[in-house]
């Protein structure tokens, strides 16, 4: 067949028309999928597989168009059809008409999308404050790539300095961390961050010399409002940070009050080495995952900075804050509590109006003392000197949540998000508020947004899997999340705990044992943050196997460690509850009931709606494991409507947990419990 006949044959067999039709329909399908898949919260890989299948289908469609023909008798192989039997002109015209119709629909959709985007962009631009600014990550130009922390630290400190100016709206580093240093798509980034202006910069550190370039850009016009280079000694870096802040305020016509000017110009330390150590500590403190190892590293660097300059008030404040985080999440000991308090007081003694000092004291009152009114007072004092600090707004929302003022808390989270739209911590915390209310769709939506910003966040991946489990009743999403985590990644044992937990939910003790065997740690941190000896987890595996004799040996091995955690943290309700559950597994009913009751007394719901609900959920499980069936089912019925009686562990009260978890097996034959399991999940009351 010569080339002329070949192309004529392509035309006769309608291969061209099929190609055009396929391309248009494929585009429409992909557009529809891009809308529908996120709506139904499909994983990202589903879209990738769909697009790949559509692409692979194109050559298949062309081959079928060439190999087969439509005749009056139906579809036949092309080599069996003579030219006069091929599709008539009328049928060919119909195919052309269909193609034109589909093309018109595609064009209409395209116009709609562009119009919609333009309208959205117009609305966003109208709402943008002309005095708003985002500081993008500074490029590290140092030959030593280990100095990347220094470039990040300078960016962080410039943001902190700018945040002290009430006339500006400043986006926190959390929202800007994932952007490039000098991106080409500034207008798009500005729209995402809802700002009018962007500050770019670079840092080069060599010994005790620092070279900094900065430029302030109006995002929608790409106009350079101001630019400057600085070549200074390391000890003079604070003057640079202050000058940059004042020049930005001038360029954006924001007036500094005398008090703001004084705060901006205050040098945090006279010791450059102490400042470098402080910046290293901040790099660990601001990482997105709440890992104990990161908090400890941050505390160590802050302590080293203070050793070089005991009058470094800001370092004292940061050390207090990270110590409070360690207390709250991992080590609620008296020594940790006293250290957090002492460091906060020292920071305010050295600098009474230090916003970070008031924030640290507020965090201490919040985490260690559960003095929520006192914490609110300190956070509001901090907000006066740090009006753009996203963390302060986050803490205010979190305190309102603890007080049970849930409608106010949700509104406060939304305000914080409006100021700082890509702050991962704010988005995560807001998602956990919906999680506590059993509003799974909003909780998942929030977790998905966090994962878009921090796709490698291990905790959020796992918690998203659990949230899908609560919503759908299948453990598959948890296992999918765990499979996406590399085998050698297991900070504090949280991945091992989740693998152990989901294996036992599936009644697969062998898989649970493999999970424990793969972890070198002897103490494993649960998702809620409680340290559990391996022997305790092994004892639970034994119970699932109905090997009660072996279970008692393992639980006895774990008992001293869990009793010690209570002795070290006598005011922590979760430690008492966990010990009570151990006693229940061991058949020590009186001890189990005592510890469960002590947990409830330490944090009643009237004092703390989150920890109070968790303590009561533990108590319900202890009732179930000690033969107090009526008390257990009564508590379950009430807790199914109680906010925050839900967790990423065995104390969680949802229908999915009750139907799936082995811990509730003693209630399986109870009629009231069976009735609970058959009904829909009741609405959480708040």
C-alpha positions in Angstrom: 0.0 0.0 0.0 1.5 3.4 -1.1 1.3 6.4 1.2 -1.5 8.0 -0.6 -3.7 4.9 -0.4 -2.7 4.5 3.3 -3.9 7.9 4.3 -7.0 7.5 2.2 -7.7 4.2 4.0 -7.2 6.0 7.3 -9.9 8.5 6.3 -12.3 5.8 4.9 -12.0 3.8 8.1 -12.7 6.9 10.2 -9.4 6.6 12.1 -9.0 10.4 12.2 -12.5 10.9 13.6 -12.0 8.2 16.2 -8.7 9.9 17.3 -10.3 13.3 17.6 -13.4 11.9 19.4 -11.3 9.9 21.8 -9.1 12.9 22.7 -12.1 15.1 23.4 -13.9 12.4 25.5 -10.7 11.5 27.3 -10.2 15.2 28.3 -13.8 15.4 29.5 -13.4 12.3 31.6 -10.2 13.5 33.2 -11.9 16.9 34.0 -14.8 15.0 35.6 -12.5 12.8 37.5 -10.5 15.7 38.9 -13.7 17.0 40.4 -15.3 13.8 41.5 -12.3 11.9 43.0 -11.5 14.6 45.6 -15.2 14.9 46.4 -15.2 11.2 47.3 -11.8 11.6 49.0 -10.1 9.0 46.7 -6.4 8.5 47.3 -4.0 10.3 44.9 -3.0 7.1 43.2 -6.5 6.5 41.9 -6.3 9.6 39.7 -2.8 8.5 38.4 -4.1 5.0 37.5 -7.2 6.5 35.8 -5.2 9.0 33.7 -2.7 6.2 32.7 -5.6 3.9 31.7 -7.1 6.7 29.5 -3.7 7.3 27.8 -3.1 3.6 27.2 -6.6 3.4 25.7 -5.8 5.8 22.9 -3.7 3.5 20.7 -6.1 0.7 21.5 -9.0 2.8 20.1 -7.0 3.6 16.9 -6.2 -0.1 16.4 -9.9 -1.0 16.7 -10.9 1.8 14.3 -8.4 0.4 11.7 -9.2 -3.3 12.2 -13.0 -3.1 12.4 -15.7 -1.4 10.3 -19.3 -0.5 10.9 -21.6 -1.9 8.2 -25.3 -2.2 7.8 -25.0 -5.7 9.1 -23.0 -4.6 12.2 -19.3 -4.5 13.1 -17.0 -6.6 10.9 -13.3 -7.1 10.5 -12.0 -4.5 7.9 -10.4 -7.2 5.7 -13.8 -8.8 5.3 -15.5 -5.6 4.1 -15.5 -4.2 0.6 -15.4 -0.4 0.1 -19.1 -0.3 -1.0 -20.1 -2.1 2.2 -18.3 0.4 4.5 -20.1 3.0 6.6 -22.3 5.2 4.5 -21.9 8.9 4.2 -25.0 9.3 6.4 -23.5 7.3 9.2 -20.2 9.0 8.7 -22.0 12.4 9.0 -23.6 11.2 12.2 -20.2 10.4 13.7 -19.0 13.9 12.6 -22.0 15.5 14.3 -21.4 13.6 17.5 -17.7 14.7 17.5 -18.8 18.3 16.9 -21.3 18.1 19.7 -18.8 16.7 22.2 -16.3 19.4 21.2 -18.9 22.1 21.9 -19.5 20.6 25.3 -15.7 20.5 26.0 -15.3 24.1 24.8 -18.1 25.2 27.1 -16.6 23.4 30.1 -13.2 25.0 29.3 -14.7 28.5 29.2 -16.6 27.8 32.4 -13.4 26.7 34.2 -11.5 29.8 33.0 -14.4 32.1 34.0 -14.7 30.4 37.4 -11.0 30.6 38.1 -11.0 34.3 37.1 -13.9 35.0 39.4 -12.2 33.1 42.2 -9.0 35.0 41.7 -10.8 38.3 41.5 -12.6 37.5 44.8 -9.3 36.5 46.4 -7.5 39.7 45.1 -10.3 41.9 46.5 -9.9 40.3 50.0 -6.1 40.6 50.0 -4.7 43.2 52.4 -2.2 45.5 50.7 -0.1 45.4 53.8 0.2 41.6 53.9 3.5 39.9 53.3 4.9 36.4 53.2 8.6 35.7 53.7 9.6 32.8 51.5 12.4 30.4 52.5 15.8 32.0 52.2 18.3 30.3 49.8 21.4 28.9 51.5 24.4 30.0 49.5 27.0 28.8 52.0 29.5 26.3 50.7 28.8 24.2 53.8 25.3 22.8 53.3 25.1 22.2 57.0 24.3 25.9 57.3 20.9 25.4 55.8 19.5 25.6 59.3 21.0 29.1 59.5 19.2 30.3 56.4 16.0 28.9 57.7 16.6 30.5 61.1 17.2 34.0 59.6 13.9 33.7 57.7 12.2 32.6 60.9 13.6 35.5 62.9 12.7 38.1 60.2 9.1 36.7 60.3 9.1 36.9 64.1 10.3 40.5 64.0 7.7 41.4 61.3 5.0 39.7 63.4 5.5 42.4 66.1 4.2 45.1 63.8 0.5 45.4 64.2 0.0 47.3 60.9 1.2 44.3 58.9 -0.4 41.0 58.2 2.5 38.4 58.2 2.2 34.8 57.2 4.1 32.4 59.5 7.0 30.2 58.4 4.9 27.1 58.7 2.8 28.3 55.7 5.7 29.2 53.6 8.1 26.4 54.4 7.3 24.2 51.4 7.9 26.9 48.7 11.1 27.4 46.8 13.5 30.3 47.7 12.9 32.2 44.4 9.9 30.7 42.6 8.7 31.9 39.2 5.0 31.7 39.9 4.8 34.5 42.5 1.2 35.6 41.7 0.0 32.0 42.2 1.8 31.7 45.5 0.5 35.0 46.7 -3.0 33.8 45.9 -2.5 30.6 47.9 -1.1 32.6 50.9 -3.6 35.4 50.4 -1.0 38.1 50.5 -0.1 41.1 48.3 3.6 41.1 48.8 6.5 38.6 49.0 9.9 38.8 50.5 12.7 36.7 48.9 16.2 36.4 50.2 19.4 34.5 50.3 22.0 33.9 53.1 25.7 33.1 52.9 27.5 32.3 56.1 31.3 32.0 56.3 32.8 31.8 59.7 31.5 34.8 61.6 30.6 36.7 58.4 27.1 36.8 57.0 26.0 38.1 53.6 22.2 38.6 53.2 20.3 39.7 50.1 16.6 40.6 50.4 14.0 41.9 48.0 10.4 42.9 48.6 8.1 42.2 45.6 4.5 43.2 44.8 3.2 39.8 43.7 0.6 40.8 41.1 2.8 43.2 39.2 6.2 41.7 40.0 7.4 45.2 40.9 10.4 45.3 43.2 9.3 47.6 46.1 12.6 47.4 47.9 15.9 45.5 47.8 19.1 45.5 49.9 22.3 43.6 50.5 24.0 43.3 53.9 27.5 42.1 54.6 27.9 42.0 58.4 29.6 40.3 61.3 27.4 37.5 62.8 26.9 39.6 66.0 25.3 42.4 63.9 22.7 40.1 62.4 20.0 41.4 64.8 20.4 44.9 63.4 19.9 43.5 59.9 16.7 41.7 61.0 15.4 44.9 62.6 16.3 47.1 59.6 14.6 44.7 57.2 11.4 44.8 59.2 11.4 48.6 59.4 12.1 49.0 55.7 9.3 46.6 54.8 6.9 48.5 57.1 8.0 51.8 55.3 7.5 50.3 51.9 4.0 49.1 52.7 3.1 52.3 54.6 2.7 50.6 57.9 3.4 52.9 60.9 5.3 51.5 63.9 4.3 52.7 67.3 7.1 53.6 69.7 6.5 50.3 71.6 6.7 48.3 68.4 9.8 50.1 67.3 11.5 49.3 70.6 10.4 45.6 70.3 11.7 45.3 66.8 15.1 46.8 67.7 15.7 44.8 70.9 18.7 42.4 70.5 17.9 39.0 72.0 21.5 38.2 72.8 25.0 39.7 72.6 26.5 36.3 72.0 26.7 35.2 68.4 27.5 31.6 69.2 24.5 31.4 71.5 22.3 32.7 68.7 23.6 30.0 66.3 22.7 27.3 68.9 19.3 29.0 69.3 18.6 28.8 65.6 19.6 25.1 65.6 17.1 24.5 68.4 14.3 26.3 66.5 14.9 24.1 63.4 14.1 21.1 65.5 11.2 22.7 67.5 9.4 23.8 64.3 9.4 20.4 62.5 5.9 19.3 61.5 5.8 16.0 63.4 5.6 16.0 67.2 8.4 13.6 67.8 10.1 13.3 71.2 13.5 13.0 69.6 13.0 16.4 67.9 11.8 18.1 71.0 14.7 16.8 73.0 17.2 18.0 70.4 15.6 21.4 70.5 15.8 21.6 74.3 19.4 20.5 74.2 20.4 23.4 71.8 18.4 25.9 73.8 20.2 24.8 77.0 23.5 25.2 75.3 22.6 28.7 74.1 21.6 29.6 77.7 24.9 28.2 79.0 26.7 30.7 76.8 24.3 33.6 77.6 22.2 33.2 80.8 20.4 36.5 80.0 19.1 35.2 76.6 15.4 35.6 77.5 14.1 34.4 74.2 16.0 31.1 74.5 14.6 30.6 78.0 11.1 31.1 76.6 11.6 28.6 73.8 13.1 26.1 76.2 10.1 26.5 78.4 7.7 26.0 75.5 9.4 22.8 74.2 9.7 21.4 77.7 5.9 21.9 78.1 5.4 20.1 74.9 7.6 17.2 76.2 5.5 17.2 79.4 2.2 17.2 77.6 2.9 14.6 74.9 5.5 12.3 76.4 6.9 12.8 80.0 4.4 14.3 82.4 6.9 14.2 85.3 7.2 16.7 88.2 10.8 17.5 87.1 9.7 18.4 83.6 6.8 20.5 84.9 9.1 22.5 87.3 11.6 23.1 84.5 9.0 24.5 82.1 7.6 26.8 84.8 11.1 28.0 85.9 12.2 28.8 82.3 9.0 30.7 81.5 9.3 32.8 84.7 13.0 33.5 84.0 12.3 34.7 80.5 9.8 37.2 81.8 12.1 38.3 84.7 14.7 39.1 82.1 12.3 40.7 79.7 8.8 41.4 81.2 7.1 42.3 78.0 8.5 39.5 75.9 5.6 38.0 73.9 7.3 34.6 73.6 7.7 34.6 77.4 4.0 35.2 78.0 3.2 32.5 75.3 5.5 30.1 77.1 3.9 30.8 80.5 0.5 30.3 78.9 1.6 27.0 77.5 2.8 25.9 80.9 -0.6 26.9 82.5 -2.4 25.1 79.7 -0.4 21.9 79.6 0.9 21.4 83.1 -1.6 23.1 85.3 -4.8 22.9 83.2 -5.4 26.5 84.3 -7.3 27.4 81.2 -8.4 30.9 82.3 -4.8 31.7 83.3 -3.5 30.3 80.0 -6.0 32.5 78.0 -4.9 35.5 79.9 -1.2 34.9 79.1 -1.9 34.1 75.4 -3.9 37.3 75.0 -0.9 39.2 76.5 1.3 37.5 74.0 -1.1 38.4 71.2 -0.7 42.1 72.1 3.0 42.0 71.3 2.9 39.3 68.7 -0.3 40.2 66.7 0.7 38.1 63.7 1.9 35.0 65.6 0.0 32.0 64.3 0.9 29.8 67.2 -0.7 32.2 69.7 -4.0 32.2 67.8 -3.8 28.4 67.7 -3.3 28.1 71.5 -6.3 30.4 72.1 -8.4 28.1 70.0 -7.0 25.0 71.7 -7.8 26.4 75.2 -11.4 27.2 74.2 -11.7 23.6 73.0 -10.5 22.2 76.3 -13.0 24.3 78.1 -15.8 22.7 76.0 -16.5 26.0 74.2 -16.5 24.1 71.0 -18.4 26.5 68.7 -16.0 29.3 69.8 -13.1 27.0 69.3 -14.1 26.1 65.7 -14.6 29.8 65.0 -11.1 30.6 66.5 -9.5 27.9 64.3 -11.1 29.4 61.2 -9.8 32.8 62.1 -6.4 31.4 62.6 -6.6 29.7 59.3 -7.7 32.9 57.5 -4.6 34.7 58.8 -2.3 31.8 58.1 -3.9 29.5 55.4 -1.1 27.0 55.1 -0.2 26.5 58.7 0.0 22.7 59.1 -0.3 22.8 62.8 -3.5 24.9 62.7 -5.0 22.8 60.0 -4.1 19.6 61.9 -5.5 20.8 65.2 -8.7 22.0 63.6 -9.1 18.5 62.0 -8.7 17.0 65.5 -11.6 19.1 66.7 -13.8 17.7 64.1 -12.3 14.3 64.9 -13.4 14.7 68.5 -16.9 15.5 67.4 -17.0 12.4 65.2 -17.4 14.6 62.1 -15.4 12.2 60.0 -15.8 14.0 56.7 -14.5 17.4 58.0 -11.8 15.6 59.9 -10.6 13.8 56.8 -10.8 17.0 54.8 -8.5 18.7 57.3 -6.0 15.7 57.4 -6.0 15.6 53.6 -5.0 19.3 53.5 -2.2 18.7 56.0 -0.9 15.9 53.9 -0.9 18.1 50.8 1.4 20.4 52.7 3.4 17.7 54.5 3.1 14.5 52.4 5.8 12.7 54.5 4.1 13.3 57.9 4.0 9.9 59.4 1.6 10.6 62.2 -0.9 12.3 59.9 -0.8 9.4 57.4 -1.5 6.9 60.2 -4.2 9.1 61.8 -5.9 9.6 58.4 -6.0 5.8 58.1 -7.6 5.5 61.5 -10.2 8.2 60.7 -11.2 6.3 57.6 -11.6 3.2 59.8 -13.9 5.1 62.1 -15.9 6.3 59.2 -16.2 3.1 57.2 -15.5 0.2 59.6 -12.6 -1.3 57.6 -9.0 -1.6 58.8 -7.8 -1.5 55.1 -7.1 2.3 55.2 -4.8 1.9 58.2 -2.8 -0.8 56.4 -2.6 1.2 53.2 -1.2 4.1 55.3 1.4 1.9 57.0 2.5 0.3 53.7 3.3 3.8 52.4 5.9 4.3 55.3 9.4 3.0 54.6 10.3 -0.1 56.7 13.2 1.7 58.4 11.2 4.7 59.5 9.7 4.3 63.0 10.3 7.3 65.3 9.6 6.5 68.9 8.0 3.2 67.8 4.7 4.9 66.6 4.7 2.9 63.4 5.3 -0.4 65.2 2.4 0.4 67.6 0.0 1.0 64.7 1.1 -2.2 62.9 0.6 -4.1 66.2 -2.7 -2.5 66.8 -4.2 -3.1 63.3 -2.9 -6.7 63.3 -4.8 -7.4 66.5 -7.9 -5.7 65.2 -7.7 -8.2 62.3 -7.2 -11.0 64.8 -3.8 -11.7 63.3 -1.5 -12.3 66.3 1.4 -13.6 64.1 1.5 -10.2 62.2 1.4 -8.4 65.5 4.4 -10.4 66.7 6.3 -9.7 63.5 5.7 -6.0 64.0 7.1 -6.1 67.5 10.1 -8.2 66.4 11.0 -5.6 63.8 11.3 -2.9 66.4 14.6 -2.5 68.4 13.0 -0.3 71.1 11.9 -1.9 74.4 9.4 0.8 75.1 7.1 1.7 72.3 5.1 5.0 72.1 1.4 4.5 71.3 -0.4 6.9 68.9 -1.8 8.8 71.9 1.7 9.2 73.2 1.8 6.7 76.1 5.0 4.7 76.6 4.2 1.0 76.6 6.7 -1.8 77.4 7.0 -4.5 74.7 6.1 -7.1 77.2 2.7 -5.4 77.6 2.0 -5.5 73.9 3.1 -9.1 73.8 0.7 -9.9 76.6 -2.1 -8.5 74.5 -1.1 -10.8 71.6 -1.2 -13.7 74.1 -4.8 -12.8 75.1 -5.9 -12.7 71.4 -4.4 -16.2 71.1 -6.3 -17.3 74.3 -3.0 -18.1 75.9 -3.8 -16.6 79.3 -1.0 -18.3 81.1 1.6 -16.8 78.8 -0.2 -13.4 78.9 0.1 -13.3 82.7 3.8 -13.8 82.5 4.2 -11.0 80.0 1.9 -8.6 81.9 3.8 -9.3 85.1 7.0 -8.3 83.3 5.4 -5.1 82.1 3.8 -4.2 85.5 6.8 -2.5 87.2 7.4 -0.2 84.3 3.7 0.9 84.1 3.6 1.4 87.9 6.7 3.5 87.7 5.1 5.8 85.1 2.3 6.4 87.5 4.7 7.0 90.4 6.6 9.5 88.3 3.4 11.2 87.0 0.8 10.9 89.7 -1.4 13.6 88.2 -1.6 12.2 84.7 -5.0 10.5 84.2 -3.9 8.5 81.1 -1.0 6.8 83.0 -3.5 5.7 85.8 -6.0 4.5 83.2 -3.4 2.5 81.3 -2.2 0.9 84.5 -5.8 0.1 85.4 -6.3 -1.6 82.0 -3.1 -3.7 82.7 -4.6 -4.7 86.1 -7.9 -5.6 84.3 -6.0 -7.9 81.9 -4.2 -9.5 84.9 -7.5 -10.2 86.7 -6.8 -7.7 89.5 -10.3 -6.3 89.5 -10.1 -4.1 92.6 -6.8 -2.5 91.5 -8.1 -2.0 88.0 -11.3 -0.2 89.2 -9.3 1.9 91.6 -6.9 3.2 88.9 -9.8 3.8 86.4 -11.7 5.8 89.0 -8.6 7.8 89.9 -8.1 8.7 86.2 -11.7 10.1 86.0 -11.3 12.0 89.3 -8.1 13.7 88.1 -9.7 15.1 84.9 -13.5 15.4 85.2 -15.4 16.5 82.1 -16.3 19.7 83.8 -12.6 20.6 83.9 -11.2 19.2 80.6 -13.5 17.8 77.9 -10.7 16.1 76.1 -8.7 14.3 78.8 -11.9 13.8 80.8 -13.6 12.0 78.0 -10.6 9.8 77.3 -10.4 8.9 81.1 -14.1 7.9 81.0 -13.5 5.8 77.8 -10.7 3.9 79.6 -12.9 3.4 82.6 -15.6 1.9 80.3 -13.1 -0.5 78.9 -11.9 -1.5 82.4 -15.5 -2.2 83.3 -15.8 -4.5 80.3 -12.6 -6.4 81.1 -13.5 -6.8 84.8 -17.0 -8.3 84.4 -18.9 -5.1 85.1 -21.0 -5.5 82.0 -24.0 -3.3 82.9 -21.7 -0.4 83.9 -19.7 -0.9 80.8 -22.7 -0.8 78.4 -24.2 2.2 80.2 -21.0 4.1 79.9 -20.7 3.1 76.2 -24.2 4.4 75.4 -23.4 7.7 77.0 -19.9 8.0 75.6 -21.0 7.4 72.0 -22.6 10.9 72.2 -19.8 12.5 74.2 -17.2 14.7 72.4 -13.6 13.5 72.4 -14.3 10.0 73.7 -12.5 8.8 70.6 -8.8 8.0 70.2 -6.2 6.3 67.9 -6.0 3.4 70.4 -8.0 0.8 72.3 -9.8 3.4 74.5 -11.7 4.8 71.6 -15.5 4.7 71.6 -16.9 4.5 68.1 -19.1 1.8 66.6 -16.2 0.8 64.4 -14.0 0.3 67.5 -16.7 -1.6 69.4 -17.4 -3.9 66.4 -13.8 -4.6 65.6 -11.5 -4.4 68.6 -10.7 -7.6 70.6 -10.6 -5.6 73.8 -14.4 -5.5 73.8 -14.8 -9.3 73.3 -16.1 -9.9 76.9 -19.3 -8.0 75.9 -20.0 -9.8 72.6 -22.8 -12.0 74.1 -24.5 -9.2 76.0 -27.9 -8.2 74.5 -27.5 -4.5 75.3 -24.1 -4.4 73.7 -25.4 -6.3 70.6 -28.2 -3.8 70.3 -25.6 -0.9 70.4 -23.7 -2.6 67.5 -26.7 -3.0 65.3 -27.8 0.7 65.4 -26.3 3.7 63.6 -23.8 5.7 65.4 -25.6 8.3 67.5 -24.9 12.0 67.0 -22.2 13.5 69.2 -23.8 16.2 71.4 -22.1 19.5 71.9 
